[in-house]
């Protein structure tokens, strides 16, 4: 489950090759409305799931009931020295609930 775009400890991404190589910017879009989570990486759909149905220990829906974004960059094998991540143009906004 620990691949780029995976729902940590619960669900691997639908596509494992959507990320660009080191040195090129990636685009990541997350839409979380109600219990539905849609995630795209560089335009590729990784997830379109009902978080109440995603398994895990604890179940995914109970991990962050109010929502949070965790941005990280674990260093892949073969990287020596500093393993840093750069983020730009990060926008977060509340969406209206669909009726």
SEFIZA-3560 file (N, C-alpha, C; in Angstrom, 3 decimals):
REM SEFIZA-3560
<numar><xx>0.810</xx><yy>-1.207</yy><zz>0.000</zz><atom>N</atom></numar>
<numar><xx>0.000</xx><yy>0.000</yy><zz>0.000</zz><atom>CA</atom></numar>
<numar><xx>0.847</xx><yy>1.262</yy><zz>0.000</zz><atom>C</atom></numar>
<numar><xx>2.110</xx><yy>1.159</yy><zz>0.272</zz><atom>N</atom></numar>
<numar><xx>2.958</xx><yy>2.340</yy><zz>0.433</zz><atom>CA</atom></numar>
<numar><xx>3.574</xx><yy>2.764</yy><zz>-0.899</zz><atom>C</atom></numar>
<numar><xx>2.732</xx><yy>3.081</yy><zz>-1.850</zz><atom>N</atom></numar>
<numar><xx>3.162</xx><yy>3.604</yy><zz>-3.142</zz><atom>CA</atom></numar>
<numar><xx>2.646</xx><yy>5.029</yy><zz>-3.271</zz><atom>C</atom></numar>
<numar><xx>3.226</xx><yy>5.790</yy><zz>-4.168</zz><atom>N</atom></numar>
<numar><xx>2.772</xx><yy>7.157</yy><zz>-4.392</zz><atom>CA</atom></numar>
<numar><xx>1.266</xx><yy>7.159</yy><zz>-4.650</zz><atom>C</atom></numar>
<numar><xx>0.542</xx><yy>7.894</yy><zz>-3.820</zz><atom>N</atom></numar>
<numar><xx>-0.906</xx><yy>8.005</yy><zz>-3.976</zz><atom>CA</atom></numar>
<numar><xx>-1.710</xx><yy>6.956</yy><zz>-3.243</zz><atom>C</atom></numar>
<numar><xx>-1.058</xx><yy>6.042</yy><zz>-2.534</zz><atom>N</atom></numar>
<numar><xx>-1.789</xx><yy>5.029</yy><zz>-1.789</zz><atom>CA</atom></numar>
<numar><xx>-2.489</xx><yy>5.626</yy><zz>-0.578</zz><atom>C</atom></numar>
<numar><xx>-3.607</xx><yy>5.022</yy><zz>-0.182</zz><atom>N</atom></numar>
<numar><xx>-4.260</xx><yy>5.405</yy><zz>1.072</zz><atom>CA</atom></numar>
<numar><xx>-3.564</xx><yy>4.593</yy><zz>2.149</zz><atom>C</atom></numar>
<numar><xx>-2.666</xx><yy>5.230</yy><zz>2.836</zz><atom>N</atom></numar>
<numar><xx>-1.672</xx><yy>4.596</yy><zz>3.695</zz><atom>CA</atom></numar>
<numar><xx>-2.261</xx><yy>3.469</yy><zz>4.547</zz><atom>C</atom></numar>
<numar><xx>-1.717</xx><yy>2.282</yy><zz>4.378</zz><atom>N</atom></numar>
<numar><xx>-2.109</xx><yy>1.125</yy><zz>5.171</zz><atom>CA</atom></numar>
<numar><xx>-3.464</xx><yy>0.550</yy><zz>4.826</zz><atom>C</atom></numar>
<numar><xx>-4.104</xx><yy>1.053</yy><zz>3.762</zz><atom>N</atom></numar>
<numar><xx>-5.444</xx><yy>0.577</yy><zz>3.436</zz><atom>CA</atom></numar>
<numar><xx>-5.636</xx><yy>0.158</yy><zz>1.988</zz><atom>C</atom></numar>
<numar><xx>-5.185</xx><yy>0.988</yy><zz>1.059</zz><atom>N</atom></numar>
<numar><xx>-5.525</xx><yy>0.763</yy><zz>-0.337</zz><atom>CA</atom></numar>
<numar><xx>-4.424</xx><yy>1.287</yy><zz>-1.244</zz><atom>C</atom></numar>
<numar><xx>-3.875</xx><yy>0.423</yy><zz>-2.094</zz><atom>N</atom></numar>
<numar><xx>-2.852</xx><yy>0.906</yy><zz>-3.028</zz><atom>CA</atom></numar>
<numar><xx>-3.495</xx><yy>1.777</yy><zz>-4.103</zz><atom>C</atom></numar>
<numar><xx>-2.715</xx><yy>2.612</yy><zz>-4.776</zz><atom>N</atom></numar>
<numar><xx>-3.281</xx><yy>3.439</yy><zz>-5.841</zz><atom>CA</atom></numar>
<numar><xx>-3.715</xx><yy>2.583</yy><zz>-7.018</zz><atom>C</atom></numar>
<numar><xx>-4.720</xx><yy>3.059</yy><zz>-7.763</zz><atom>N</atom></numar>
<numar><xx>-5.194</xx><yy>2.332</yy><zz>-8.931</zz><atom>CA</atom></numar>
<numar><xx>-4.152</xx><yy>2.268</yy><zz>-10.041</zz><atom>C</atom></numar>
<numar><xx>-3.258</xx><yy>3.245</yy><zz>-10.093</zz><atom>N</atom></numar>
<numar><xx>-2.185</xx><yy>3.308</yy><zz>-11.082</zz><atom>CA</atom></numar>
<numar><xx>-0.888</xx><yy>3.568</yy><zz>-10.326</zz><atom>C</atom></numar>
<numar><xx>0.143</xx><yy>2.786</yy><zz>-10.583</zz><atom>N</atom></numar>
<numar><xx>1.405</xx><yy>2.957</yy><zz>-9.855</zz><atom>CA</atom></numar>
<numar><xx>2.474</xx><yy>3.679</yy><zz>-10.662</zz><atom>C</atom></numar>
<numar><xx>2.156</xx><yy>4.064</yy><zz>-11.875</zz><atom>N</atom></numar>
<numar><xx>3.162</xx><yy>4.687</yy><zz>-12.734</zz><atom>CA</atom></numar>
<numar><xx>2.799</xx><yy>6.119</yy><zz>-13.115</zz><atom>C</atom></numar>
<numar><xx>1.898</xx><yy>6.754</yy><zz>-12.384</zz><atom>N</atom></numar>
<numar><xx>1.444</xx><yy>8.098</yy><zz>-12.738</zz><atom>CA</atom></numar>
<numar><xx>2.419</xx><yy>9.194</yy><zz>-12.316</zz><atom>C</atom></numar>
<numar><xx>3.339</xx><yy>8.898</yy><zz>-11.423</zz><atom>N</atom></numar>
<numar><xx>4.250</xx><yy>9.936</yy><zz>-10.929</zz><atom>CA</atom></numar>
<numar><xx>5.373</xx><yy>10.181</yy><zz>-11.931</zz><atom>C</atom></numar>
<numar><xx>5.853</xx><yy>11.421</yy><zz>-11.923</zz><atom>N</atom></numar>
<numar><xx>6.961</xx><yy>11.806</yy><zz>-12.793</zz><atom>CA</atom></numar>
<numar><xx>8.287</xx><yy>11.539</yy><zz>-12.081</zz><atom>C</atom></numar>
<numar><xx>9.377</xx><yy>11.445</yy><zz>-12.808</zz><atom>N</atom></numar>
<numar><xx>10.675</xx><yy>11.183</yy><zz>-12.182</zz><atom>CA</atom></numar>
<numar><xx>11.157</xx><yy>12.369</yy><zz>-11.347</zz><atom>C</atom></numar>
<numar><xx>12.121</xx><yy>12.110</yy><zz>-10.480</zz><atom>N</atom></numar>
<numar><xx>12.709</xx><yy>13.158</yy><zz>-9.646</zz><atom>CA</atom></numar>
<numar><xx>13.204</xx><yy>14.279</yy><zz>-10.547</zz><atom>C</atom></numar>
<numar><xx>12.887</xx><yy>15.511</yy><zz>-10.157</zz><atom>N</atom></numar>
<numar><xx>13.289</xx><yy>16.684</yy><zz>-10.925</zz><atom>CA</atom></numar>
<numar><xx>12.159</xx><yy>17.278</yy><zz>-11.747</zz><atom>C</atom></numar>
<numar><xx>11.030</xx><yy>16.590</yy><zz>-11.831</zz><atom>N</atom></numar>
<numar><xx>9.884</xx><yy>17.105</yy><zz>-12.576</zz><atom>CA</atom></numar>
<numar><xx>8.707</xx><yy>17.256</yy><zz>-11.616</zz><atom>C</atom></numar>
<numar><xx>7.981</xx><yy>18.372</yy><zz>-11.720</zz><atom>N</atom></numar>
<numar><xx>6.849</xx><yy>18.617</yy><zz>-10.832</zz><atom>CA</atom></numar>
<numar><xx>5.715</xx><yy>17.648</yy><zz>-11.121</zz><atom>C</atom></numar>
<numar><xx>5.072</xx><yy>17.181</yy><zz>-10.056</zz><atom>N</atom></numar>
<numar><xx>3.871</xx><yy>16.362</yy><zz>-10.157</zz><atom>CA</atom></numar>
<numar><xx>2.665</xx><yy>17.208</yy><zz>-9.771</zz><atom>C</atom></numar>
<numar><xx>1.520</xx><yy>16.871</yy><zz>-10.302</zz><atom>N</atom></numar>
<numar><xx>0.269</xx><yy>17.552</yy><zz>-9.975</zz><atom>CA</atom></numar>
<numar><xx>-0.636</xx><yy>16.543</yy><zz>-9.270</zz><atom>C</atom></numar>
<numar><xx>-1.152</xx><yy>16.930</yy><zz>-8.115</zz><atom>N</atom></numar>
<numar><xx>-1.933</xx><yy>16.026</yy><zz>-7.278</zz><atom>CA</atom></numar>
<numar><xx>-3.240</xx><yy>16.718</yy><zz>-6.941</zz><atom>C</atom></numar>
<numar><xx>-4.362</xx><yy>16.076</yy><zz>-7.213</zz><atom>N</atom></numar>
<numar><xx>-5.675</xx><yy>16.653</yy><zz>-6.935</zz><atom>CA</atom></numar>
<numar><xx>-6.452</xx><yy>15.705</yy><zz>-6.037</zz><atom>C</atom></numar>
<numar><xx>-6.989</xx><yy>16.255</yy><zz>-4.954</zz><atom>N</atom></numar>
<numar><xx>-7.777</xx><yy>15.475</yy><zz>-4.007</zz><atom>CA</atom></numar>
<numar><xx>-9.124</xx><yy>16.157</yy><zz>-3.844</zz><atom>C</atom></numar>
<numar><xx>-10.202</xx><yy>15.420</yy><zz>-4.036</zz><atom>N</atom></numar>
<numar><xx>-11.550</xx><yy>15.929</yy><zz>-3.784</zz><atom>CA</atom></numar>
<numar><xx>-12.190</xx><yy>14.979</yy><zz>-2.780</zz><atom>C</atom></numar>
<numar><xx>-12.556</xx><yy>15.533</yy><zz>-1.637</zz><atom>N</atom></numar>
<numar><xx>-13.151</xx><yy>14.733</yy><zz>-0.561</zz><atom>CA</atom></numar>
<numar><xx>-14.460</xx><yy>15.396</yy><zz>-0.183</zz><atom>C</atom></numar>
<numar><xx>-15.550</xx><yy>14.796</yy><zz>-0.612</zz><atom>N</atom></numar>
<numar><xx>-16.877</xx><yy>15.368</yy><zz>-0.367</zz><atom>CA</atom></numar>
<numar><xx>-17.731</xx><yy>14.296</yy><zz>0.282</zz><atom>C</atom></numar>
<numar><xx>-18.210</xx><yy>14.591</yy><zz>1.496</zz><atom>N</atom></numar>
<numar><xx>-18.943</xx><yy>13.573</yy><zz>2.239</zz><atom>CA</atom></numar>
<numar><xx>-17.989</xx><yy>12.443</yy><zz>2.562</zz><atom>C</atom></numar>
<numar><xx>-18.325</xx><yy>11.236</yy><zz>2.147</zz><atom>N</atom></numar>
<numar><xx>-17.423</xx><yy>10.101</yy><zz>2.365</zz><atom>CA</atom></numar>
<numar><xx>-16.731</xx><yy>9.671</yy><zz>1.066</zz><atom>C</atom></numar>
<numar><xx>-16.969</xx><yy>10.413</yy><zz>-0.013</zz><atom>N</atom></numar>
<numar><xx>-16.362</xx><yy>10.063</yy><zz>-1.311</zz><atom>CA</atom></numar>
<numar><xx>-15.027</xx><yy>10.769</yy><zz>-1.477</zz><atom>C</atom></numar>
<numar><xx>-14.025</xx><yy>9.990</yy><zz>-1.847</zz><atom>N</atom></numar>
<numar><xx>-12.672</xx><yy>10.504</yy><zz>-2.054</zz><atom>CA</atom></numar>
<numar><xx>-12.240</xx><yy>10.197</yy><zz>-3.482</zz><atom>C</atom></numar>
<numar><xx>-11.856</xx><yy>11.257</yy><zz>-4.203</zz><atom>N</atom></numar>
<numar><xx>-11.349</xx><yy>11.117</yy><zz>-5.564</zz><atom>CA</atom></numar>
<numar><xx>-9.943</xx><yy>11.690</yy><zz>-5.570</zz><atom>C</atom></numar>
<numar><xx>-8.982</xx><yy>10.924</yy><zz>-6.069</zz><atom>N</atom></numar>
<numar><xx>-7.583</xx><yy>11.350</yy><zz>-6.091</zz><atom>CA</atom></numar>
<numar><xx>-7.030</xx><yy>11.138</yy><zz>-7.500</zz><atom>C</atom></numar>
<numar><xx>-6.384</xx><yy>12.174</yy><zz>-8.020</zz><atom>N</atom></numar>
<numar><xx>-5.718</xx><yy>12.098</yy><zz>-9.322</zz><atom>CA</atom></numar>
<numar><xx>-4.276</xx><yy>12.563</yy><zz>-9.170</zz><atom>C</atom></numar>
<numar><xx>-3.385</xx><yy>11.861</yy><zz>-9.833</zz><atom>N</atom></numar>
<numar><xx>-1.975</xx><yy>12.235</yy><zz>-9.872</zz><atom>CA</atom></numar>
<numar><xx>-1.604</xx><yy>12.415</yy><zz>-11.333</zz><atom>C</atom></numar>
<numar><xx>-1.214</xx><yy>13.640</yy><zz>-11.693</zz><atom>N</atom></numar>
<numar><xx>-0.869</xx><yy>13.972</yy><zz>-13.075</zz><atom>CA</atom></numar>
<numar><xx>-1.978</xx><yy>13.567</yy><zz>-14.041</zz><atom>C</atom></numar>
<numar><xx>-3.236</xx><yy>13.765</yy><zz>-13.600</zz><atom>N</atom></numar>
<numar><xx>-4.394</xx><yy>13.479</yy><zz>-14.432</zz><atom>CA</atom></numar>
<numar><xx>-4.856</xx><yy>12.040</yy><zz>-14.420</zz><atom>C</atom></numar>
<numar><xx>-4.088</xx><yy>11.140</yy><zz>-13.821</zz><atom>N</atom></numar>
<numar><xx>-4.446</xx><yy>9.718</yy><zz>-13.753</zz><atom>CA</atom></numar>
<numar><xx>-5.270</xx><yy>9.451</yy><zz>-12.490</zz><atom>C</atom></numar>
<numar><xx>-6.391</xx><yy>8.780</yy><zz>-12.645</zz><atom>N</atom></numar>
<numar><xx>-7.237</xx><yy>8.457</yy><zz>-11.506</zz><atom>CA</atom></numar>
<numar><xx>-6.577</xx><yy>7.384</yy><zz>-10.648</zz><atom>C</atom></numar>
<numar><xx>-6.334</xx><yy>7.723</yy><zz>-9.379</zz><atom>N</atom></numar>
<numar><xx>-5.771</xx><yy>6.758</yy><zz>-8.430</zz><atom>CA</atom></numar>
<numar><xx>-6.862</xx><yy>6.128</yy><zz>-7.578</zz><atom>C</atom></numar>
<numar><xx>-7.839</xx><yy>6.960</yy><zz>-7.158</zz><atom>N</atom></numar>
<numar><xx>-8.911</xx><yy>6.481</yy><zz>-6.287</zz><atom>CA</atom></numar>
<numar><xx>-10.202</xx><yy>7.210</yy><zz>-6.597</zz><atom>C</atom></numar>
<numar><xx>-11.292</xx><yy>6.494</yy><zz>-6.543</zz><atom>N</atom></numar>
<numar><xx>-12.645</xx><yy>7.044</yy><zz>-6.505</zz><atom>CA</atom></numar>
<numar><xx>-13.402</xx><yy>6.084</yy><zz>-5.612</zz><atom>C</atom></numar>
<numar><xx>-13.369</xx><yy>6.367</yy><zz>-4.309</zz><atom>N</atom></numar>
<numar><xx>-13.868</xx><yy>5.410</yy><zz>-3.321</zz><atom>CA</atom></numar>
<numar><xx>-14.777</xx><yy>6.072</yy><zz>-2.293</zz><atom>C</atom></numar>
<numar><xx>-15.603</xx><yy>5.239</yy><zz>-1.687</zz><atom>N</atom></numar>
<numar><xx>-16.363</xx><yy>5.635</yy><zz>-0.507</zz><atom>CA</atom></numar>
<numar><xx>-15.478</xx><yy>5.277</yy><zz>0.685</zz><atom>C</atom></numar>
<numar><xx>-14.998</xx><yy>6.263</yy><zz>1.410</zz><atom>N</atom></numar>
<numar><xx>-14.062</xx><yy>6.000</yy><zz>2.501</zz><atom>CA</atom></numar>
<numar><xx>-14.672</xx><yy>5.153</yy><zz>3.613</zz><atom>C</atom></numar>
<numar><xx>-15.995</xx><yy>5.127</yy><zz>3.702</zz><atom>N</atom></numar>
<numar><xx>-16.615</xx><yy>4.279</yy><zz>4.715</zz><atom>CA</atom></numar>
<numar><xx>-16.476</xx><yy>2.801</yy><zz>4.368</zz><atom>C</atom></numar>
<numar><xx>-16.154</xx><yy>2.487</yy><zz>3.122</zz><atom>N</atom></numar>
<numar><xx>-16.011</xx><yy>1.097</yy><zz>2.696</zz><atom>CA</atom></numar>
<numar><xx>-14.554</xx><yy>0.641</yy><zz>2.647</zz><atom>C</atom></numar>
<numar><xx>-13.610</xx><yy>1.553</yy><zz>2.845</zz><atom>N</atom></numar>
<numar><xx>-12.186</xx><yy>1.202</yy><zz>2.764</zz><atom>CA</atom></numar>
<numar><xx>-11.754</xx><yy>0.565</yy><zz>4.078</zz><atom>C</atom></numar>
<numar><xx>-11.222</xx><yy>-0.638</yy><zz>3.976</zz><atom>N</atom></numar>
<numar><xx>-10.784</xx><yy>-1.386</yy><zz>5.159</zz><atom>CA</atom></numar>
<numar><xx>-9.472</xx><yy>-0.824</yy><zz>5.699</zz><atom>C</atom></numar>
<numar><xx>-9.012</xx><yy>-1.368</yy><zz>6.768</zz><atom>N</atom></numar>
<numar><xx>-7.761</xx><yy>-0.976</yy><zz>7.389</zz><atom>CA</atom></numar>
<numar><xx>-7.865</xx><yy>-1.188</yy><zz>8.883</zz><atom>C</atom></numar>
<numar><xx>-6.785</xx><yy>-0.952</yy><zz>9.570</zz><atom>N</atom></numar>
<numar><xx>-6.776</xx><yy>-1.118</yy><zz>11.022</zz><atom>CA</atom></numar>
<numar><xx>-6.099</xx><yy>0.097</yy><zz>11.637</zz><atom>C</atom></numar>
<numar><xx>-6.842</xx><yy>1.081</yy><zz>12.084</zz><atom>N</atom></numar>
<numar><xx>-8.296</xx><yy>1.170</yy><zz>12.096</zz><atom>CA</atom></numar>
<numar><xx>-8.854</xx><yy>1.449</yy><zz>10.701</zz><atom>C</atom></numar>
<numar><xx>-10.167</xx><yy>1.285</yy><zz>10.510</zz><atom>N</atom></numar>
<numar><xx>-10.760</xx><yy>1.569</yy><zz>9.204</zz><atom>CA</atom></numar>
<numar><xx>-10.415</xx><yy>2.995</yy><zz>8.747</zz><atom>C</atom></numar>
<numar><xx>-10.252</xx><yy>3.163</yy><zz>7.458</zz><atom>N</atom></numar>
<numar><xx>-9.802</xx><yy>4.435</yy><zz>6.907</zz><atom>CA</atom></numar>
<numar><xx>-10.687</xx><yy>5.599</yy><zz>7.350</zz><atom>C</atom></numar>
<numar><xx>-11.984</xx><yy>5.422</yy><zz>7.361</zz><atom>N</atom></numar>
<numar><xx>-12.918</xx><yy>6.500</yy><zz>7.707</zz><atom>CA</atom></numar>
<numar><xx>-12.741</xx><yy>7.000</yy><zz>9.138</zz><atom>C</atom></numar>
<numar><xx>-12.174</xx><yy>6.178</yy><zz>10.032</zz><atom>N</atom></numar>
<numar><xx>-12.008</xx><yy>6.573</yy><zz>11.429</zz><atom>CA</atom></numar>
<numar><xx>-10.669</xx><yy>7.244</yy><zz>11.709</zz><atom>C</atom></numar>
<numar><xx>-9.760</xx><yy>7.227</yy><zz>10.755</zz><atom>N</atom></numar>
<numar><xx>-8.432</xx><yy>7.792</yy><zz>10.996</zz><atom>CA</atom></numar>
<numar><xx>-8.429</xx><yy>9.295</yy><zz>11.126</zz><atom>C</atom></numar>
<numar><xx>-9.192</xx><yy>9.955</yy><zz>10.300</zz><atom>N</atom></numar>
<numar><xx>-9.221</xx><yy>11.425</yy><zz>10.327</zz><atom>CA</atom></numar>
<numar><xx>-10.621</xx><yy>11.888</yy><zz>9.956</zz><atom>C</atom></numar>
<numar><xx>-11.579</xx><yy>11.742</yy><zz>10.869</zz><atom>N</atom></numar>
<numar><xx>-12.968</xx><yy>12.056</yy><zz>10.531</zz><atom>CA</atom></numar>
<numar><xx>-13.198</xx><yy>13.519</yy><zz>10.131</zz><atom>C</atom></numar>
<numar><xx>-12.320</xx><yy>14.420</yy><zz>10.545</zz><atom>N</atom></numar>
<numar><xx>-12.483</xx><yy>15.813</yy><zz>10.144</zz><atom>CA</atom></numar>
<numar><xx>-11.605</xx><yy>16.162</yy><zz>8.964</zz><atom>C</atom></numar>
<numar><xx>-10.748</xx><yy>15.263</yy><zz>8.554</zz><atom>N</atom></numar>
<numar><xx>-9.920</xx><yy>15.451</yy><zz>7.369</zz><atom>CA</atom></numar>
<numar><xx>-8.598</xx><yy>16.128</yy><zz>7.658</zz><atom>C</atom></numar>
<numar><xx>-7.572</xx><yy>15.697</yy><zz>6.980</zz><atom>N</atom></numar>
<numar><xx>-6.265</xx><yy>16.328</yy><zz>7.038</zz><atom>CA</atom></numar>
<numar><xx>-5.492</xx><yy>15.913</yy><zz>5.803</zz><atom>C</atom></numar>
<numar><xx>-4.502</xx><yy>16.682</yy><zz>5.473</zz><atom>N</atom></numar>
<numar><xx>-3.617</xx><yy>16.342</yy><zz>4.357</zz><atom>CA</atom></numar>
<numar><xx>-2.225</xx><yy>16.157</yy><zz>4.927</zz><atom>C</atom></numar>
<numar><xx>-1.613</xx><yy>15.042</yy><zz>4.599</zz><atom>N</atom></numar>
<numar><xx>-0.243</xx><yy>14.797</yy><zz>5.025</zz><atom>CA</atom></numar>
<numar><xx>0.644</xx><yy>14.738</yy><zz>3.794</zz><atom>C</atom></numar>
<numar><xx>1.575</xx><yy>15.653</yy><zz>3.700</zz><atom>N</atom></numar>
<numar><xx>2.502</xx><yy>15.674</yy><zz>2.570</zz><atom>CA</atom></numar>
<numar><xx>3.848</xx><yy>15.186</yy><zz>3.060</zz><atom>C</atom></numar>
<numar><xx>4.376</xx><yy>14.181</yy><zz>2.395</zz><atom>N</atom></numar>
<numar><xx>5.653</xx><yy>13.629</yy><zz>2.815</zz><atom>CA</atom></numar>
<numar><xx>6.428</xx><yy>13.189</yy><zz>1.593</zz><atom>C</atom></numar>
<numar><xx>7.679</xx><yy>12.903</yy><zz>1.808</zz><atom>N</atom></numar>
<numar><xx>8.531</xx><yy>12.435</yy><zz>0.728</zz><atom>CA</atom></numar>
<numar><xx>9.538</xx><yy>11.451</yy><zz>1.290</zz><atom>C</atom></numar>
<numar><xx>9.134</xx><yy>10.184</yy><zz>1.474</zz><atom>N</atom></numar>
<numar><xx>10.112</xx><yy>9.193</yy><zz>1.898</zz><atom>CA</atom></numar>
<numar><xx>11.138</xx><yy>8.998</yy><zz>0.780</zz><atom>C</atom></numar>
<numar><xx>12.374</xx><yy>8.843</yy><zz>1.145</zz><atom>N</atom></numar>
<numar><xx>13.435</xx><yy>8.693</yy><zz>0.146</zz><atom>CA</atom></numar>
<numar><xx>13.409</xx><yy>7.289</yy><zz>-0.451</zz><atom>C</atom></numar>
<numar><xx>13.393</xx><yy>7.182</yy><zz>-1.776</zz><atom>N</atom></numar>
<numar><xx>13.466</xx><yy>5.864</yy><zz>-2.395</zz><atom>CA</atom></numar>
<numar><xx>14.875</xx><yy>5.301</yy><zz>-2.285</zz><atom>C</atom></numar>
<numar><xx>15.019</xx><yy>4.013</yy><zz>-2.513</zz><atom>N</atom></numar>
<numar><xx>16.339</xx><yy>3.402</yy><zz>-2.496</zz><atom>CA</atom></numar>
<numar><xx>17.269</xx><yy>4.057</yy><zz>-3.507</zz><atom>C</atom></numar>
<numar><xx>18.513</xx><yy>4.141</yy><zz>-3.174</zz><atom>N</atom></numar>
<numar><xx>19.501</xx><yy>4.711</yy><zz>-4.088</zz><atom>CA</atom></numar>
<numar><xx>19.708</xx><yy>6.209</yy><zz>-3.942</zz><atom>C</atom></numar>
<numar><xx>18.907</xx><yy>6.867</yy><zz>-3.120</zz><atom>N</atom></numar>
<numar><xx>19.067</xx><yy>8.300</yy><zz>-2.898</zz><atom>CA</atom></numar>
<numar><xx>19.986</xx><yy>8.494</yy><zz>-1.702</zz><atom>C</atom></numar>
<numar><xx>21.061</xx><yy>9.236</yy><zz>-1.892</zz><atom>N</atom></numar>
<numar><xx>21.994</xx><yy>9.507</yy><zz>-0.799</zz><atom>CA</atom></numar>
<numar><xx>21.942</xx><yy>10.983</yy><zz>-0.443</zz><atom>C</atom></numar>
<numar><xx>22.317</xx><yy>11.289</yy><zz>0.771</zz><atom>N</atom></numar>
<numar><xx>22.308</xx><yy>12.682</yy><zz>1.210</zz><atom>CA</atom></numar>
<numar><xx>20.902</xx><yy>13.121</yy><zz>1.575</zz><atom>C</atom></numar>
<numar><xx>20.657</xx><yy>14.424</yy><zz>1.440</zz><atom>N</atom></numar>
<numar><xx>19.353</xx><yy>14.966</yy><zz>1.799</zz><atom>CA</atom></numar>
<numar><xx>18.271</xx><yy>14.467</yy><zz>0.851</zz><atom>C</atom></numar>
<numar><xx>17.179</xx><yy>14.016</yy><zz>1.411</zz><atom>N</atom></numar>
<numar><xx>16.008</xx><yy>13.610</yy><zz>0.632</zz><atom>CA</atom></numar>
<numar><xx>14.911</xx><yy>14.605</yy><zz>0.977</zz><atom>C</atom></numar>
<numar><xx>14.796</xx><yy>15.641</yy><zz>0.181</zz><atom>N</atom></numar>
<numar><xx>13.852</xx><yy>16.715</yy><zz>0.484</zz><atom>CA</atom></numar>
<numar><xx>12.677</xx><yy>16.676</yy><zz>-0.479</zz><atom>C</atom></numar>
<numar><xx>11.630</xx><yy>17.347</yy><zz>-0.087</zz><atom>N</atom></numar>
<numar><xx>10.454</xx><yy>17.506</yy><zz>-0.942</zz><atom>CA</atom></numar>
<numar><xx>10.171</xx><yy>18.995</yy><zz>-1.068</zz><atom>C</atom></numar>
<numar><xx>9.771</xx><yy>19.396</yy><zz>-2.234</zz><atom>N</atom></numar>
<numar><xx>9.372</xx><yy>20.776</yy><zz>-2.485</zz><atom>CA</atom></numar>
<numar><xx>7.907</xx><yy>20.760</yy><zz>-2.893</zz><atom>C</atom></numar>
<numar><xx>7.130</xx><yy>21.668</yy><zz>-2.338</zz><atom>N</atom></numar>
<numar><xx>5.715</xx><yy>21.780</yy><zz>-2.664</zz><atom>CA</atom></numar>
<numar><xx>5.465</xx><yy>23.212</yy><zz>-3.110</zz><atom>C</atom></numar>
<numar><xx>4.643</xx><yy>23.368</yy><zz>-4.133</zz><atom>N</atom></numar>
<numar><xx>4.271</xx><yy>24.710</yy><zz>-4.584</zz><atom>CA</atom></numar>
<numar><xx>2.815</xx><yy>24.686</yy><zz>-5.002</zz><atom>C</atom></numar>
<numar><xx>2.216</xx><yy>25.863</yy><zz>-4.962</zz><atom>N</atom></numar>
<numar><xx>0.826</xx><yy>26.018</yy><zz>-5.396</zz><atom>CA</atom></numar>
<numar><xx>-0.097</xx><yy>25.017</yy><zz>-4.710</zz><atom>C</atom></numar>
<numar><xx>-0.046</xx><yy>24.987</yy><zz>-3.393</zz><atom>N</atom></numar>
<numar><xx>-0.923</xx><yy>24.111</yy><zz>-2.613</zz><atom>CA</atom></numar>
<numar><xx>-2.153</xx><yy>24.927</yy><zz>-2.235</zz><atom>C</atom></numar>
<numar><xx>-3.302</xx><yy>24.479</yy><zz>-2.687</zz><atom>N</atom></numar>
<numar><xx>-4.559</xx><yy>25.177</yy><zz>-2.427</zz><atom>CA</atom></numar>
<numar><xx>-5.509</xx><yy>24.227</yy><zz>-1.720</zz><atom>C</atom></numar>
<numar><xx>-6.154</xx><yy>24.724</yy><zz>-0.682</zz><atom>N</atom></numar>
<numar><xx>-7.153</xx><yy>23.939</yy><zz>0.049</zz><atom>CA</atom></numar>
<numar><xx>-8.387</xx><yy>24.800</yy><zz>0.183</zz><atom>C</atom></numar>
<numar><xx>-9.534</xx><yy>24.248</yy><zz>-0.161</zz><atom>N</atom></numar>
<numar><xx>-10.771</xx><yy>24.993</yy><zz>0.013</zz><atom>CA</atom></numar>
<numar><xx>-11.889</xx><yy>24.036</yy><zz>0.375</zz><atom>C</atom></numar>
<numar><xx>-12.845</xx><yy>24.552</yy><zz>1.104</zz><atom>N</atom></numar>
<numar><xx>-13.997</xx><yy>23.759</yy><zz>1.492</zz><atom>CA</atom></numar>
<numar><xx>-14.983</xx><yy>23.737</yy><zz>0.331</zz><atom>C</atom></numar>
<numar><xx>-15.497</xx><yy>22.552</yy><zz>0.023</zz><atom>N</atom></numar>
<numar><xx>-16.469</xx><yy>22.395</yy><zz>-1.051</zz><atom>CA</atom></numar>
<numar><xx>-17.859</xx><yy>22.265</yy><zz>-0.462</zz><atom>C</atom></numar>
<numar><xx>-18.859</xx><yy>22.771</yy><zz>-1.163</zz><atom>N</atom></numar>
<numar><xx>-20.235</xx><yy>22.573</yy><zz>-0.670</zz><atom>CA</atom></numar>
<numar><xx>-20.617</xx><yy>21.103</yy><zz>-0.756</zz><atom>C</atom></numar>
<numar><xx>-21.410</xx><yy>20.645</yy><zz>0.180</zz><atom>N</atom></numar>
<numar><xx>-21.872</xx><yy>19.259</yy><zz>0.163</zz><atom>CA</atom></numar>
<numar><xx>-22.950</xx><yy>19.102</yy><zz>-0.908</zz><atom>C</atom></numar>
<numar><xx>-22.894</xx><yy>18.018</yy><zz>-1.661</zz><atom>N</atom></numar>
<numar><xx>-23.946</xx><yy>17.736</yy><zz>-2.648</zz><atom>CA</atom></numar>
<numar><xx>-25.184</xx><yy>17.274</yy><zz>-1.905</zz><atom>C</atom></numar>
<numar><xx>-26.333</xx><yy>17.708</yy><zz>-2.358</zz><atom>N</atom></numar>
<numar><xx>-27.586</xx><yy>17.335</yy><zz>-1.711</zz><atom>CA</atom></numar>
<numar><xx>-28.134</xx><yy>16.167</yy><zz>-2.337</zz><atom>C</atom></numar>
//
